[in-house]
Amino acid sequence: MKILVTGAAGFIGSNLAEKLAKRGDNVVGLDNFNDYYDPAKKRSNAARLAAYPNFRMVEQDIRQRETMIELFASEKFEAVAHLAAMAGVRNAVQYPDLYVEVNLNGTQNLLDAARAAGTLKNFVMASTSSVYGNTTQIPFVETDPCDRPLQPYAAAKRAAEILGHAYHHLYGLNFTAVRFFTVYGPNGRPDMMAYLVAESVAKGIQIPLYDNGEMYRDWTYVDDITDGVVLALDKPLGYEIINLGRGKPTLLKDFVNLIETLGGRPANVFHRPRLAADFVKNEADISKARRLLGYNPQISVEEGVRRFWAWYETAVLHRSA
Ligand SMILES: NC(=O)c1ccc[n+]([C@@H]2O[C@H](COP(=O)([O-])OP(=O)(O)OC[C@H]3O[C@@H](n4cnc5c(N)ncnc54)[C@H](O)[C@@H]3O)[C@@H](O)[C@H]2O)c1
């Protein structure tokens, strides 16, 4: 299948593109290599992907509407995995305009490009558990209205999900929004907790620990997430929204403790109260993913953290030593 992966130089996008290239798909990656975090990490992900003859990277920005329309017209994609986004929740509070431009208007450009090309069988968009805001319905279930986001990142993602419905309704586009829950693993984002804790344990760097680590997160290993995206790509469903998590939340302080045990040292934390943009608990109800996609996450938090730490030691720590 000819597949466009947007955000292919990023954390989850590069893991997904590699999985698709390995199974023999014809994969085009797209990324603007922005500097939200060190672009060298994205270049290194792209270099890993360049080893696959059936992978090609296009350096472009999804905000360039005409360029997206031309790309879709010439490449005739059969499926899109749309992962390109401004992803940091706290950063969104500072730059709401950027988050709306990229995460909502950029998505609209891709939807219009897909509609104009007329070749697409399926459009899968990465959404987020953040859309649940501070709902009282726990575990988070897709039937929740999700109309009370806590910050602009969640608001823009939710708006993009809803926009997908309009394109499905008007033009018959198959559109699935997959809501990811706290993803971690090799090539992880350096602004996310798993990576920050690893840096703190290994190098003594001081990091904030919010709410004494007393918040639950449904940590989901990146391989389970990319398996879920591949299942969604392979199964056009009309219009659906589907949670992809592990369904077994862990306290942040226990997650930190797992990394400390592997590293043999405590993290160097300073305590901060919970931020208004954060929720206390996120927990995925994954029964819909199991039922519609056959999704079945495999990696326990203990095993996932062990694999993450092994990657961090070899790919980050020993390389920078
Ligand atoms: N990591 C998580 O826990 C998590 C949780 C929920 C949802 N998500 C979603 O999953 C997707 C991937 O997230 P990630 O953690 O891999 O983040 P990431 O920042 O590593 O990847 C996103 C990629 O998109 C690219 N990008 C950003 N703006 C772009 C633009 N205008 N044009 C082209 N490319 C652009 C970035 O350069 C980056 O490489 C995002 O849509 C994010 O919102 C992630």
The ligand as a Tripos MOL2 file, in Angstrom:
@<TRIPOS>MOLECULE
LIG
   44    48     1     0     0
SMALL
NO_CHARGES

@<TRIPOS>ATOM
      1 N1          3.7860   11.1110   22.5770 N.am      1 LIG1
      2 C1          2.5910   10.9940   23.1490 C.2       1 LIG1
      3 O1          2.4670   10.5430   24.3050 O.2       1 LIG1
      4 C2          1.3440   11.4000   22.4070 C.ar      1 LIG1
      5 C3          0.1170   11.2860   23.0890 C.ar      1 LIG1
      6 C4         -1.0530   11.6360   22.4180 C.ar      1 LIG1
      7 C5         -1.0050   12.0440   21.0970 C.ar      1 LIG1
      8 N2          0.1980   12.1560   20.4640 N.ar      1 LIG1
      9 C6          0.1820   12.5840   19.0590 C.3       1 LIG1
     10 O2          0.9860   11.6940   18.2930 O.3       1 LIG1
     11 C7          1.6200   12.3920   17.2210 C.3       1 LIG1
     12 C8          3.1160   12.1830   17.2550 C.3       1 LIG1
     13 O3          3.6240   12.7050   18.4760 O.3       1 LIG1
     14 P1          5.1290   12.5050   18.9520 P.3       1 LIG1
     15 O4          5.1120   12.2960   20.4110 O.co2     1 LIG1
     16 O5          5.8040   11.5260   18.0570 O.co2     1 LIG1
     17 O6          5.6890   13.9850   18.7120 O.3       1 LIG1
     18 P2          6.9290   14.5080   17.8370 P.3       1 LIG1
     19 O7          7.0000   15.9770   18.1080 O.co2     1 LIG1
     20 O8          8.1380   13.6910   18.0850 O.co2     1 LIG1
     21 O9          6.4460   14.2590   16.3540 O.3       1 LIG1
     22 C9          5.6690   15.1710   15.6080 C.3       1 LIG1
     23 C10         6.4070   15.4660   14.3180 C.3       1 LIG1
     24 O10         5.6140   16.3550   13.5390 O.3       1 LIG1
     25 C11         6.4600   17.2690   12.9000 C.3       1 LIG1
     26 N3          5.7190   18.4980   12.5980 N.ar      1 LIG1
     27 C12         5.2480   19.4140   13.4880 C.ar      1 LIG1
     28 N4          4.6640   20.4300   12.8330 N.ar      1 LIG1
     29 C13         4.7370   20.1360   11.5080 C.ar      1 LIG1
     30 C14         4.3110   20.8080   10.3460 C.ar      1 LIG1
     31 N5          3.7020   22.0050   10.4100 N.pl3     1 LIG1
     32 N6          4.5390   20.2300    9.1390 N.ar      1 LIG1
     33 C15         5.1800   19.0370    9.0540 C.ar      1 LIG1
     34 N7          5.6340   18.3650   10.1430 N.ar      1 LIG1
     35 C16         5.4110   18.9080   11.3510 C.ar      1 LIG1
     36 C17         7.5720   17.5300   13.9240 C.3       1 LIG1
     37 O11         8.7630   18.0450   13.3350 O.3       1 LIG1
     38 C18         7.7530   16.1540   14.5420 C.3       1 LIG1
     39 O12         8.8040   15.4370   13.9190 O.3       1 LIG1
     40 C19         1.1890   13.8550   17.3680 C.3       1 LIG1
     41 O13         0.0830   14.0910   16.5180 O.3       1 LIG1
     42 C20         0.7780   13.9620   18.8210 C.3       1 LIG1
     43 O14        -0.1560   14.9970   19.0180 O.3       1 LIG1
     44 C21         1.3660   11.8370   21.0950 C.ar      1 LIG1
@<TRIPOS>BOND
     1     1     2 1
     2     2     3 2
     3     2     4 1
     4     4     5 ar
     5     4    44 ar
     6     5     6 ar
     7     6     7 ar
     8     7     8 ar
     9     8     9 1
    10     8    44 ar
    11     9    10 1
    12     9    42 1
    13    10    11 1
    14    11    12 1
    15    11    40 1
    16    12    13 1
    17    13    14 1
    18    14    15 2
    19    14    16 1
    20    14    17 1
    21    17    18 1
    22    18    19 2
    23    18    20 1
    24    18    21 1
    25    21    22 1
    26    22    23 1
    27    23    24 1
    28    23    38 1
    29    24    25 1
    30    25    26 1
    31    25    36 1
    32    26    27 ar
    33    26    35 ar
    34    27    28 ar
    35    28    29 ar
    36    29    30 ar
    37    29    35 ar
    38    30    31 1
    39    30    32 ar
    40    32    33 ar
    41    33    34 ar
    42    34    35 ar
    43    36    37 1
    44    36    38 1
    45    38    39 1
    46    40    41 1
    47    40    42 1
    48    42    43 1
@<TRIPOS>SUBSTRUCTURE
     1 LIG1         1 GROUP 0 **** ****
